[in-house]
Every structure is written in C-alpha cells, then in structure tokens.
Amino acid sequence: FATSMGRGLLAAADEDTRAAVLAEPLPRLTPVTVTDAGSLHAELDRVARQGWAVVDGELEIGLQSVAVPVRGRDDTVVASINVSMSSGRYSTAVIENEIVPAALRTAEGISADLRLL
C-alpha cells in the first residue's frame, strides 16, 4: 500500500482483494504515509485510471518511485516494474513526460513477450 508497485498491483486487483487489504490496519511508515483507507481507495482508483503509480516518501523518506503494470496473455496485471529515485531528483514534469513513458514502453515490451508464451 505504501509502494508504487504495491499500489499498481492493488489498483488492478479485484474489489474483494482491495477491500481485504484496506480493511487491515495500515501502519504509518513515515510522516507522509497514506493510512486512511478511504484516501487510499481513491488513490487506487486514480492509479487504475491513469495506468501508473507514483509514491514519494511513504515507504521511506527520500525515496520516490514510479511503477507500471505488466500484463499477461489475458490482459490482466501479472506483475509490475518500477523506477526508484531520490525524492526531488526529478521534477514532476520529467517524471510524467520522460520516466513514466519509458517505463510504460518497457512494460509493454515485456507484456508483448508474455503474450507469445
């Protein structure tokens, strides 16, 4: 719940799985960790819509990461890949316009290979 990969996987999970995770106590790992189930549910909906997740300082202060889904043969999310960096190293514009598209291209290549299996 506090990582970009975890959010990406939770965003793609069925509603029962998502509800079960959000029903558990969510520990505050840093001062900025989102622990409110309602807020996290809304964030997971946003991640599902946009197709990628970004987390900054929620797992560890100073750590920012972006994750994108890898899809299997039936188009379900089977894995996630991420790019981690120091918080503040890249602007939001660079993350959204350069890092995310590169990660999405990489994930699509992996997904295409998985469809061949």
All heavy atoms as an XYZ file, in Angstrom:
856
protein
N       0.812     -1.213      0.000
C       0.000      0.000      0.000
C       0.847      1.265      0.000
O       0.392      2.307     -0.419
C      -0.955     -0.005      1.202
C      -0.288      0.355      2.509
C      -0.337      1.654      2.969
C       0.410     -0.585      3.240
C       0.285      2.001      4.160
C       1.027     -0.251      4.421
C       0.961      1.045      4.891
N       2.073      1.168      0.468
C       2.929      2.348      0.581
C       4.042      2.365     -0.468
O       4.956      3.166     -0.380
C       3.544      2.428      1.974
N       3.948      1.480     -1.455
C       4.933      1.444     -2.534
C       4.225      1.642     -3.864
O       3.033      1.344     -4.000
C       5.686      0.100     -2.577
O       4.767     -0.939     -2.939
C       6.335     -0.213     -1.238
N       4.960      2.122     -4.850
C       4.339      2.309     -6.163
C       3.942      0.964     -6.767
O       2.863      0.842     -7.356
C       5.266      3.080     -7.096
O       6.500      2.419     -7.272
N       4.792     -0.051     -6.610
C       4.440     -1.366     -7.152
C       3.218     -1.942     -6.446
O       2.320     -2.489     -7.092
C       5.621     -2.327     -7.031
C       6.769     -1.956     -7.955
S       8.197     -3.025     -7.775
C       7.619     -4.483     -8.612
N       3.175     -1.811     -5.136
C       2.023     -2.304     -4.388
C       0.747     -1.598     -4.784
O      -0.301     -2.225     -4.952
N       0.823     -0.296     -4.981
C      -0.372      0.449     -5.395
C      -0.815      0.043     -6.790
O      -2.006     -0.074     -7.047
C      -0.116      1.942     -5.330
C      -0.064      2.385     -3.892
C      -0.386      3.810     -3.725
N      -0.239      4.123     -2.305
C       0.088      5.278     -1.837
N       0.289      6.295     -2.653
N       0.205      5.470     -0.546
N       0.140     -0.158     -7.680
C      -0.226     -0.591     -9.025
C      -0.914     -1.947     -9.014
O      -1.916     -2.153     -9.701
N      -0.390     -2.867     -8.221
C      -0.996     -4.193     -8.143
C      -2.359     -4.139     -7.453
O      -3.312     -4.789     -7.893
C      -0.057     -5.164     -7.429
C       1.246     -5.454     -8.172
C       2.203     -6.246     -7.286
C       0.985     -6.179     -9.479
N      -2.463     -3.359     -6.389
C      -3.755     -3.214     -5.712
C      -4.790     -2.534     -6.607
O      -5.969     -2.887     -6.578
C      -3.607     -2.410     -4.423
C      -3.202     -3.169     -3.184
C      -2.943     -2.203     -2.035
C      -4.258     -4.186     -2.802
N      -4.355     -1.565     -7.384
C      -5.281     -0.866     -8.286
C      -5.860     -1.822     -9.316
O      -7.003     -1.651     -9.754
C      -4.573      0.292     -8.978
N      -5.089     -2.828     -9.699
C      -5.545     -3.797    -10.694
C      -6.278     -4.988    -10.082
O      -6.897     -5.771    -10.798
C      -4.347     -4.305    -11.499
N      -6.228     -5.101     -8.766
C      -6.848     -6.249     -8.084
C      -8.368     -6.143     -8.103
O      -8.933     -5.059     -8.253
C      -6.353     -6.316     -6.636
N      -9.014     -7.282     -7.907
C     -10.469     -7.268     -7.816
C     -10.893     -6.567     -6.531
O     -10.097     -6.377     -5.613
C     -11.031     -8.693     -7.882
C     -10.553     -9.547     -6.724
O     -11.038     -9.353     -5.593
O      -9.681    -10.414     -6.952
N     -12.135     -6.153     -6.485
C     -12.640     -5.349     -5.375
C     -12.539     -6.084     -4.035
O     -12.247     -5.459     -3.014
C     -14.086     -4.925     -5.642
C     -14.562     -3.797     -4.769
C     -13.696     -2.536     -4.851
O     -13.270     -2.160     -5.953
O     -13.431     -1.926     -3.784
N     -12.740     -7.397     -4.019
C     -12.641     -8.144     -2.765
C     -11.215     -8.117     -2.216
O     -11.010     -7.943     -1.013
C     -13.095     -9.595     -2.955
C     -14.592     -9.724     -3.154
O     -15.333     -8.776     -2.807
O     -15.028    -10.774     -3.671
N     -10.246     -8.283     -3.089
C      -8.844     -8.250     -2.664
C      -8.485     -6.866     -2.145
O      -7.872     -6.724     -1.086
C      -7.917     -8.640     -3.828
O      -8.242     -9.967     -4.261
C      -6.454     -8.570     -3.427
N      -8.870     -5.853     -2.899
C      -8.590     -4.479     -2.483
C      -9.237     -4.196     -1.124
O      -8.608     -3.642     -0.234
C      -9.101     -3.498     -3.536
C      -8.619     -2.087     -3.301
C      -9.297     -1.076     -4.155
N      -8.891     -1.085     -5.549
C      -9.176     -0.102     -6.383
N      -9.873      0.952     -5.975
N      -8.800     -0.154     -7.644
N     -10.483     -4.581     -0.958
C     -11.199     -4.333      0.300
C     -10.528     -5.059      1.465
O     -10.427     -4.507      2.571
C     -12.656     -4.755      0.171
N     -10.069     -6.283      1.229
C      -9.410     -7.044      2.295
C      -8.123     -6.357      2.746
O      -7.845     -6.265      3.946
C      -9.113     -8.465      1.822
N      -7.349     -5.851      1.810
C      -6.108     -5.153      2.164
C      -6.419     -3.866      2.914
O      -5.808     -3.565      3.940
C      -5.262     -4.865      0.906
C      -4.104     -3.945      1.226
C      -4.758     -6.173      0.295
N      -7.397     -3.117      2.428
C      -7.722     -1.833      3.054
C      -8.421     -2.005      4.398
O      -8.485     -1.055      5.182
C      -8.560     -0.980      2.112
C      -7.856     -0.555      0.824
C      -8.785      0.278     -0.045
C      -6.568      0.170      1.097
N      -8.929     -3.189      4.677
C      -9.577     -3.442      5.966
C      -8.555     -3.660      7.086
O      -8.873     -3.499      8.252
C     -10.496     -4.661      5.866
N      -7.333     -3.992      6.717
C      -6.276     -4.213      7.705
C      -5.745     -2.866      8.199
O      -5.775     -1.879      7.466
C      -5.126     -5.017      7.072
C      -5.497     -6.424      6.666
C      -5.838     -7.289      7.858
O      -5.134     -7.200      8.892
O      -6.814     -8.049      7.756
N      -5.221     -2.829      9.419
C      -4.586     -1.592      9.884
C      -3.390     -1.263      8.995
O      -2.578     -2.132      8.691
C      -4.127     -1.921     11.308
C      -4.901     -3.137     11.702
C      -5.223     -3.873     10.436
N      -3.310     -0.027      8.537
C      -2.230      0.393      7.660
C      -1.233      1.197      8.486
O      -1.544      2.305      8.921
C      -2.793      1.223      6.501
C      -3.864      0.529      5.656
C      -4.467      1.500      4.650
C      -3.281     -0.692      4.960
N      -0.046      0.658      8.708
C       0.910      1.363      9.569
C       1.490      2.612      8.915
O       1.706      2.651      7.705
C       2.011      0.318      9.787
C       1.924     -0.579      8.607
C       0.474     -0.610      8.217
N       1.711      3.624      9.711
C       2.337      4.858      9.239
C       3.846      4.620      9.251
O       4.477      4.592     10.284
C       1.971      6.035     10.140
C       2.523      7.345      9.610
C       1.910      8.549     10.273
N       0.461      8.583     10.230
C      -0.278      8.956      9.181
N       0.319      9.310      8.066
N      -1.582      8.956      9.241
N       4.411      4.420      8.067
C       5.830      4.117      7.936
C       6.698      5.368      7.960
O       7.864      5.314      8.353
C       6.070      3.331      6.650
C       5.238      2.041      6.532
C       5.351      1.454      5.146
C       5.653      1.047      7.597
N       6.126      6.482      7.503
C       6.787      7.789      7.541
C       5.697      8.819      7.853
O       4.507      8.498      7.805
C       7.450      8.152      6.188
O       6.435      8.480      5.238
C       8.335      7.026      5.670
N       6.068     10.050      8.086
C       5.042     11.062      8.357
C       4.068     11.299      7.195
O       2.981     11.832      7.414
C       5.858     12.328      8.652
C       7.169     11.824      9.145
C       7.424     10.562      8.359
N       4.428     10.910      5.985
C       3.557     11.170      4.831
C       2.868      9.913      4.293
O       2.166      9.971      3.287
C       4.320     11.885      3.687
C       4.809     13.243      4.154
C       5.466     11.036      3.167
N       3.018      8.785      4.970
C       2.365      7.558      4.523
C       0.852      7.719      4.584
O       0.306      8.129      5.615
C       2.761      6.357      5.410
O       4.178      6.240      5.433
C       2.142      5.063      4.894
N       0.179      7.402      3.490
C      -1.290      7.434      3.465
C      -1.784      6.186      4.182
O      -1.492      5.063      3.759
C      -1.826      7.480      2.015
C      -3.342      7.412      2.008
C      -1.326      8.724      1.302
N      -2.514      6.373      5.275
C      -3.026      5.240      6.052
C      -4.541      5.211      6.124
O      -5.111      4.238      6.601
C      -2.459      5.267      7.489
O      -2.838      6.493      8.107
C      -0.943      5.131      7.485
N      -5.189      6.257      5.660
C      -6.646      6.303      5.665
C      -7.167      5.460      4.507
O      -6.832      5.711      3.344
C      -7.113      7.756      5.523
C      -8.616      7.841      5.384
O      -9.309      7.592      6.385
O      -9.080      8.120      4.254
N      -7.998      4.464      4.812
C      -8.488      3.543      3.790
C      -9.265      4.263      2.695
O      -9.131      3.928      1.509
C      -9.353      2.456      4.431
N     -10.060      5.249      3.048
C     -10.823      5.992      2.043
C      -9.921      6.756      1.091
O     -10.119      6.738     -0.129
N      -8.904      7.407      1.637
C      -7.954      8.144      0.801
C      -7.164      7.196     -0.088
O      -6.925      7.480     -1.261
C      -6.986      8.947      1.671
O      -7.671      9.912      2.410
N      -6.784      6.079      0.479
C      -6.024      5.104     -0.306
C      -6.891      4.497     -1.400
O      -6.427      4.289     -2.524
C      -5.451      4.028      0.609
C      -4.401      3.120      0.003
C      -3.273      3.900     -0.640
C      -3.855      2.176      1.055
N      -8.155      4.231     -1.096
C      -9.069      3.700     -2.112
C      -9.198      4.687     -3.281
O      -9.145      4.283     -4.453
C     -10.438      3.424     -1.493
C     -11.370      2.698     -2.396
N     -11.266      1.357     -2.642
C     -12.414      3.133     -3.139
C     -12.210      0.996     -3.493
N     -12.917      2.063     -3.803
N      -9.323      5.962     -2.976
C      -9.413      6.980     -4.027
C      -8.115      7.027     -4.835
O      -8.140      7.173     -6.066
C      -9.716      8.345     -3.413
N      -6.978      6.899     -4.171
C      -5.692      6.888     -4.871
C      -5.583      5.666     -5.783
O      -5.096      5.753     -6.910
C      -4.540      6.911     -3.862
C      -3.171      6.775     -4.471
C      -2.764      7.906     -5.407
O      -3.456      8.945     -5.469
O      -1.743      7.749     -6.098
N      -6.053      4.519     -5.320
C      -6.018      3.307     -6.154
C      -6.909      3.462     -7.384
O      -6.549      2.992     -8.468
C      -6.425      2.084     -5.330
C      -5.459      1.719     -4.200
C      -6.043      0.589     -3.366
C      -4.081      1.367     -4.723
N      -8.045      4.114     -7.227
C      -8.907      4.390     -8.389
C      -8.183      5.273     -9.397
O      -8.245      5.051    -10.601
C     -10.212      5.065     -7.952
C     -11.166      4.119     -7.260
O     -10.993      2.881     -7.377
O     -12.091      4.622     -6.585
N      -7.468      6.298     -8.885
C      -6.713      7.195     -9.769
C      -5.605      6.427    -10.491
O      -5.414      6.575    -11.699
C      -6.125      8.356     -8.966
C      -5.469      9.434     -9.824
C      -4.801     10.506     -8.970
N      -3.669      9.990     -8.226
C      -2.483      9.688     -8.766
N      -2.283      9.855    -10.049
N      -1.512      9.231     -8.011
N      -4.893      5.592     -9.765
C      -3.823      4.778    -10.357
C      -4.401      3.870    -11.447
O      -3.828      3.751    -12.533
C      -3.101      3.952     -9.275
C      -2.204      2.886     -9.884
C      -2.298      4.879     -8.354
N      -5.527      3.257    -11.181
C      -6.156      2.379    -12.180
C      -6.517      3.163    -13.439
O      -6.313      2.674    -14.557
C      -7.389      1.705    -11.588
N      -7.030      4.368    -13.275
C      -7.402      5.189    -14.438
C      -6.195      5.629    -15.251
O      -6.204      5.583    -16.477
C      -8.195      6.428    -14.001
C      -9.641      6.170    -13.655
C     -10.423      7.474    -13.495
N      -9.792      8.425    -12.583
C      -9.910      8.417    -11.263
N     -10.666      7.500    -10.682
N      -9.314      9.329    -10.512
N      -5.144      6.085    -14.583
C      -4.010      6.637    -15.313
C      -3.027      5.569    -15.786
O      -2.243      5.810    -16.687
C      -3.302      7.720    -14.520
C      -2.432      7.255    -13.393
C      -1.791      8.414    -12.658
O      -2.120      9.574    -12.876
N      -0.869      8.113    -11.777
N      -3.048      4.391    -15.166
C      -2.209      3.299    -15.635
C      -0.803      3.266    -15.065
O       0.036      2.509    -15.538
N      -0.528      4.047    -14.036
C       0.766      4.012    -13.367
C       0.626      4.648    -11.987
O      -0.343      5.335    -11.708
C       1.847      4.731    -14.183
C       1.509      6.125    -14.617
C       0.822      6.478    -15.739
C       1.824      7.344    -13.936
N       0.692      7.847    -15.797
C       1.308      8.410    -14.719
C       2.506      7.646    -12.768
C       1.439      9.740    -14.349
C       2.635      8.977    -12.404
C       2.114      9.996    -13.201
N       1.611      4.365    -11.131
C       1.575      4.872     -9.756
C       2.882      5.577     -9.435
O       3.946      5.188     -9.928
C       1.371      3.726     -8.774
N       2.796      6.585     -8.605
C       3.986      7.256     -8.079
C       3.807      7.425     -6.572
O       2.702      7.725     -6.101
C       4.249      8.613     -8.774
C       3.140      9.611     -8.513
C       5.596      9.180     -8.367
N       4.875      7.152     -5.835
C       4.865      7.304     -4.383
C       6.129      8.070     -4.000
O       7.213      7.777     -4.505
C       4.822      5.925     -3.683
C       5.019      6.062     -2.192
C       3.506      5.222     -3.970
N       5.962      9.035     -3.122
C       7.102      9.843     -2.705
C       7.172      9.912     -1.187
O       6.343     10.552     -0.543
C       6.989     11.256     -3.289
C       8.245     12.078     -3.094
O       9.220     11.571     -2.503
O       8.253     13.236     -3.530
N       8.133      9.223     -0.624
C       8.395      9.317      0.807
C       7.441      8.563      1.707
O       7.478      8.768      2.918
N       6.608      7.705      1.165
C       5.649      6.996      2.015
C       6.216      5.711      2.609
O       5.854      5.327      3.711
C       4.368      6.689      1.237
C       3.593      7.943      0.898
C       2.230      7.641      0.343
O       1.519      6.839      0.966
O       1.878      8.213     -0.709
N       7.114      5.071      1.895
C       7.784      3.881      2.426
C       9.015      4.285      3.223
O       9.283      3.766      4.293
C       8.183      2.942      1.284
C       8.955      1.696      1.692
C       8.073      0.769      2.530
C       9.471      0.973      0.458
N       9.740      5.233      2.662
C      10.966      5.714      3.278
C      11.184      7.165      2.847
O      11.071      7.483      1.662
C      12.136      4.850      2.797
C      13.468      5.219      3.343
C      14.560      4.297      2.819
O      14.335      3.082      2.724
O      15.640      4.829      2.506
N      11.468      8.020      3.794
C      11.730      9.422      3.474
C      12.908      9.483      2.504
O      13.922      8.819      2.700
C      12.033     10.229      4.757
C      10.797     10.300      5.645
C      12.543     11.627      4.429
C       9.616     11.030      5.031
N      12.734     10.273      1.456
C      13.796     10.435      0.469
C      13.725      9.477     -0.693
O      14.513      9.580     -1.631
N      12.790      8.544     -0.651
C      12.646      7.559     -1.725
C      11.375      7.839     -2.512
O      10.279      7.902     -1.945
C      12.582      6.141     -1.150
C      12.318      5.018     -2.152
C      13.476      4.891     -3.138
C      12.088      3.707     -1.417
N      11.525      8.014     -3.793
C      10.390      8.212     -4.693
C      10.433      7.102     -5.734
O      11.508      6.694     -6.166
C      10.499      9.569     -5.380
C       9.317      9.916     -6.250
C       9.412     11.343     -6.775
O      10.501     11.864     -7.000
N       8.275     11.974     -6.949
N       9.269      6.603     -6.127
C       9.254      5.559     -7.140
C       8.013      5.654     -8.013
O       6.985      6.188     -7.615
C       9.336      4.168     -6.499
O       8.185      3.910     -5.719
N       8.174      5.128     -9.211
C       7.106      5.053    -10.207
C       6.969      3.580    -10.580
O       7.978      2.890    -10.741
C       7.480      5.870    -11.467
C       6.483      5.641    -12.576
C       7.610      7.332    -11.135
N       5.759      3.102    -10.715
C       5.539      1.718    -11.136
C       4.497      1.659    -12.238
O       3.565      2.474    -12.272
C       5.083      0.865     -9.953
N       4.698      0.707    -13.125
C       3.767      0.480    -14.235
C       3.440     -1.013    -14.284
O       4.255     -1.841    -13.886
C       4.349      0.960    -15.579
C       4.602      2.462    -15.556
C       5.623      0.217    -15.921
N       2.251     -1.355    -14.776
C       1.844     -2.752    -14.791
C       2.424     -3.533    -15.966
O       2.664     -2.989    -17.041
C       0.322     -2.673    -14.909
C       0.093     -1.402    -15.660
C       1.174     -0.465    -15.206
N       2.639     -4.809    -15.727
C       2.962     -5.772    -16.775
C       1.750     -6.670    -16.901
O       1.241     -7.179    -15.896
C       4.222     -6.592    -16.409
C       4.466     -7.693    -17.421
C       5.431     -5.679    -16.284
N       1.273     -6.841    -18.123
C       0.049     -7.616    -18.356
C       0.355     -8.961    -18.999
O       1.251     -9.069    -19.825
C      -0.910     -6.818    -19.223
C      -1.361     -5.537    -18.530
C      -2.344     -4.734    -19.349
N      -2.738     -3.548    -18.627
C      -3.655     -3.512    -17.670
N      -4.309     -4.605    -17.344
N      -3.945     -2.380    -17.053
N      -0.425     -9.942    -18.599
C      -0.267    -11.283    -19.143
C      -1.083    -11.483    -20.406
O      -1.672    -10.550    -20.952
N      -1.115    -12.704    -20.841
C      -1.793    -13.069    -22.089
C      -3.248    -12.623    -22.118
O      -3.756    -12.193    -23.143
C      -1.708    -14.583    -22.280
C      -2.368    -15.057    -23.545
C      -2.198    -16.521    -23.716
N      -0.827    -16.737    -24.156
C      -0.328    -17.911    -24.448
N      -1.059    -18.991    -24.330
N       0.914    -18.043    -24.858
N      -3.936    -12.723    -20.982
C      -5.362    -12.353    -20.932
C      -5.567    -10.882    -20.561
O      -6.667    -10.476    -20.222
C      -6.116    -13.268    -19.974
C      -5.638    -13.133    -18.541
O      -4.668    -12.380    -18.292
O      -6.227    -13.784    -17.666
N      -4.505    -10.085    -20.591
C      -4.519     -8.650    -20.326
C      -4.690     -8.301    -18.849
O      -4.862     -7.136    -18.506
C      -5.566     -7.924    -21.181
C      -5.225     -6.450    -21.352
O      -4.031     -6.127    -21.539
O      -6.147     -5.619    -21.277
N      -4.641     -9.283    -17.958
C      -4.681     -8.964    -16.533
C      -3.273     -8.588    -16.075
O      -2.274     -9.014    -16.651
C      -5.194    -10.146    -15.686
O      -4.324    -11.262    -15.884
C      -6.624    -10.517    -16.058
N      -3.201     -7.796    -15.031
C      -1.914     -7.398    -14.485
C      -1.321     -8.589    -13.733
O      -1.942     -9.132    -12.829
C      -2.066     -6.173    -13.560
C      -0.748     -5.843    -12.881
C      -2.583     -4.975    -14.355
N      -0.119     -8.994    -14.154
C       0.548    -10.146    -13.552
C       1.806     -9.760    -12.786
O       2.341    -10.565    -12.024
C       0.891    -11.221    -14.612
C      -0.384    -11.787    -15.231
C       1.818    -10.665    -15.679
N       2.274     -8.539    -13.009
C       3.488     -8.068    -12.347
C       3.552     -6.553    -12.482
O       2.672     -5.929    -13.093
C       4.724     -8.708    -12.972
N       4.601     -6.006    -11.936
C       4.809     -4.565    -12.005
C       6.311     -4.313    -12.073
O       7.094     -5.082    -11.524
C       4.204     -3.914    -10.757
O       4.334     -2.527    -10.793
N       6.684     -3.258    -12.766
C       8.088     -2.840    -12.751
C       8.140     -1.420    -12.216
O       7.173     -0.671    -12.333
C       8.756     -2.935    -14.132
C       8.073     -2.047    -15.170
C       8.805     -4.370    -14.604
C       8.814     -1.963    -16.483
N       9.267     -1.085    -11.601
C       9.348      0.270    -11.078
C      10.699      0.903    -11.331
O      11.668      0.227    -11.665
C       8.964      0.313     -9.601
C      10.125      0.077     -8.668
O      11.091     -0.587     -9.000
N      10.025      0.600     -7.476
N      10.703      2.198    -11.184
C      11.904      3.014    -11.236
C      11.948      3.767     -9.920
O      10.988      4.456     -9.573
C      11.856      4.009    -12.422
C      13.093      4.894    -12.431
C      11.674      3.280    -13.747
N      13.039      3.623     -9.196
C      13.187      4.318     -7.920
C      14.254      5.388     -8.041
O      15.216      5.230     -8.801
C      13.584      3.329     -6.824
O      12.579      2.371     -6.629
N      14.063      6.464     -7.300
C      14.989      7.589     -7.349
C      14.920      8.345     -6.031
O      14.013      8.128     -5.236
C      14.631      8.509     -8.512
C      13.247      9.149     -8.391
S      12.459      9.531     -9.946
C      11.498      8.044    -10.235
N      15.870      9.216     -5.826
C      15.832     10.089     -4.656
C      14.728     11.119     -4.842
O      14.558     11.668     -5.941
C      17.165     10.821     -4.494
O      18.197      9.898     -4.257
N      13.980     11.380     -3.798
C      12.935     12.402     -3.849
C      13.548     13.729     -4.273
O      14.637     14.088     -3.829
C      12.287     12.582     -2.475
O      11.578     11.425     -2.111
N      12.848     14.419     -5.154
C      13.297     15.725     -5.595
C      14.355     15.704     -6.677
O      14.731     16.749     -7.196
N      14.842     14.540     -7.033
C      15.881     14.473     -8.059
C      15.351     14.900     -9.420
O      16.051     15.529    -10.202
C      16.455     13.068     -8.135
C      17.540     12.945     -9.175
C      18.202     11.595     -9.157
N      19.226     11.578    -10.176
C      20.470     11.222     -9.980
N      20.847     10.853     -8.783
N      21.332     11.221    -10.954
N      14.105     14.519     -9.705
C      13.475     14.863    -10.980
C      12.184     15.621    -10.711
O      11.460     15.311     -9.774
C      13.176     13.609    -11.807
C      14.410     12.829    -12.161
C      14.742     11.674    -11.479
C      15.259     13.268    -13.170
C      15.890     10.963    -11.792
C      16.406     12.563    -13.492
C      16.721     11.406    -12.799
O      17.852     10.712    -13.107
N      11.888     16.565    -11.570
C      10.646     17.324    -11.435
C       9.463     16.433    -11.801
O       9.621     15.400    -12.465
C      10.670     18.543    -12.369
O      10.638     18.113    -13.729
N       8.287     16.864    -11.402
C       7.069     16.144    -11.777
C       6.958     16.046    -13.285
O       6.577     14.998    -13.821
C       5.831     16.851    -11.181
O       5.970     16.878     -9.755
C       4.550     16.137    -11.547
N       7.321     17.102    -13.993
C       7.251     17.092    -15.462
C       8.168     16.035    -16.053
O       7.774     15.309    -16.975
C       7.600     18.475    -16.016
N       9.375     15.910    -15.549
C      10.298     14.892    -16.060
C       9.767     13.496    -15.745
O       9.803     12.605    -16.601
C      11.723     15.096    -15.480
C      12.620     13.892    -15.771
C      12.345     16.370    -16.026
N       9.261     13.317    -14.553
C       8.708     12.007    -14.188
C       7.557     11.646    -15.119
O       7.536     10.560    -15.702
C       8.265     11.991    -12.709
C       9.495     12.064    -11.806
C       7.423     10.750    -12.405
C       9.193     12.306    -10.352
N       6.609     12.564    -15.283
C       5.416     12.264    -16.077
C       5.675     12.225    -17.579
O       5.011     11.475    -18.296
C       4.321     13.277    -15.761
C       3.780     13.128    -14.349
C       2.694     14.119    -14.015
O       2.341     14.968    -14.856
O       2.181     14.043    -12.887
N       6.631     13.019    -18.078
C       6.849     13.119    -19.522
C       8.006     12.286    -20.052
O       8.106     12.082    -21.266
C       7.051     14.584    -19.920
C       5.820     15.411    -19.624
O       4.698     14.991    -19.868
N       6.028     16.583    -19.064
N       8.875     11.818    -19.165
C      10.022     11.038    -19.617
C      10.102      9.662    -18.947
O      10.185      8.650    -19.630
C      11.314     11.822    -19.379
C      11.387     13.105    -20.202
C      12.653     13.907    -19.938
O      13.707     13.290    -19.641
O      12.586     15.148    -20.026
N      10.096      9.651    -17.624
C      10.287      8.385    -16.910
C       9.080      7.464    -17.069
O       9.230      6.289    -17.394
C      10.617      8.652    -15.428
C      11.975      9.376    -15.346
C      10.629      7.355    -14.631
C      12.347      9.871    -13.975
N       7.880      7.987    -16.837
C       6.680      7.147    -16.966
C       6.541      6.585    -18.382
O       6.341      5.375    -18.544
C       5.403      7.895    -16.523
C       4.146      7.130    -16.914
C       5.433      8.126    -15.013
N       6.650      7.399    -19.448
C       6.526      6.823    -20.793
C       7.584      5.750    -21.083
O       7.271      4.728    -21.717
C       6.687      8.032    -21.720
C       6.222      9.186    -20.903
C       6.708      8.872    -19.506
N       8.816      5.948    -20.622
C       9.852      4.939    -20.839
C       9.514      3.648    -20.096
O       9.674      2.541    -20.633
C      11.211      5.479    -20.394
N       9.026      3.772    -18.873
C       8.637      2.591    -18.107
C       7.453      1.882    -18.754
O       7.418      0.648    -18.825
C       8.305      2.984    -16.661
N       6.493      2.658    -19.245
C       5.335      2.055    -19.921
C       5.764      1.309    -21.190
O       5.248      0.221    -21.472
C       4.293      3.120    -20.252
C       3.498      3.660    -19.066
C       2.729      4.919    -19.455
C       2.564      2.600    -18.504
N       6.694      1.870    -21.943
C       7.193      1.186    -23.148
C       7.885     -0.127    -22.775
O       7.695     -1.153    -23.431
C       8.155      2.080    -23.927
C       7.476      3.198    -24.695
C       8.431      3.908    -25.643
N       9.599      4.487    -24.983
C       9.645      5.693    -24.426
N       8.558      6.474    -24.439
N      10.755      6.134    -23.872
N       8.667     -0.087    -21.725
C       9.349     -1.288    -21.263
C       8.351     -2.348    -20.822
O       8.459     -3.525    -21.189
C      10.312     -0.944    -20.110
O      11.263      0.018    -20.583
C      11.027     -2.173    -19.604
N       7.364     -1.935    -20.047
C       6.331     -2.874    -19.582
C       5.548     -3.447    -20.749
O       5.206     -4.639    -20.749
C       5.396     -2.187    -18.592
N       5.268     -2.623    -21.751
C       4.539     -3.127    -22.925
C       5.372     -4.164    -23.665
O       4.843     -5.164    -24.150
C       4.135     -1.988    -23.857
C       3.383     -2.444    -25.093
C       2.211     -3.393    -24.822
O       1.463     -3.192    -23.851
O       2.049     -4.370    -25.605
N       6.667     -3.948    -23.757
C       7.539     -4.944    -24.391
C       7.525     -6.262    -23.644
O       7.447     -7.336    -24.253
N       7.600     -6.199    -22.318
C       7.535     -7.415    -21.505
C       6.176     -8.077    -21.672
O       6.072     -9.302    -21.840
C       7.827     -7.101    -20.027
C       9.266     -6.607    -19.871
C       7.560     -8.321    -19.155
C       9.561     -5.981    -18.514
N       5.115     -7.268    -21.648
C       3.755     -7.804    -21.807
C       3.612     -8.483    -23.162
O       3.006     -9.566    -23.269
C       2.726     -6.683    -21.659
O       2.763     -6.118    -20.373
N       4.167     -7.889    -24.219
C       4.093     -8.479    -25.558
C       4.806     -9.819    -25.568
O       4.309    -10.799    -26.178
C       4.703     -7.531    -26.585
N       5.955     -9.897    -24.920
C       6.668    -11.183    -24.844
C       5.841    -12.224    -24.090
O       5.808    -13.393    -24.483
C       8.019    -11.002    -24.164
C       9.033    -10.292    -25.043
O       8.803    -10.158    -26.268
O      10.078     -9.858    -24.499
N       5.184    -11.820    -23.018
C       4.357    -12.755    -22.251
C       3.187    -13.279    -23.077
O       2.774    -14.430    -22.916
C       3.839    -12.106    -20.973
C       4.885    -11.835    -19.894
C       4.275    -11.076    -18.728
C       5.525    -13.135    -19.415
N       2.659    -12.459    -23.959
C       1.547    -12.917    -24.808
C       1.983    -13.974    -25.803
O       1.166    -14.716    -26.322
C       0.905    -11.722    -25.517
C       0.075    -10.849    -24.585
C      -0.753     -9.806    -25.346
N       0.057     -8.740    -25.900
C       0.425     -7.635    -25.252
N       0.038     -7.447    -24.013
N       1.150     -6.720    -25.855
N       3.283    -14.056    -26.076
C       3.805    -15.056    -27.006
C       3.974    -16.422    -26.379
O       4.116    -17.411    -27.082
C       5.154    -14.590    -27.578
C       5.134    -13.327    -28.399
C       6.551    -12.922    -28.773
C       4.284    -13.510    -29.654
N       3.993    -16.463    -25.058
C       4.205    -17.741    -24.354
C       3.003    -18.639    -24.427
O       1.895    -18.285    -24.474
C       4.572    -17.477    -22.899
C       5.846    -16.697    -22.692
C       6.061    -16.448    -21.218
C       7.043    -17.452    -23.263
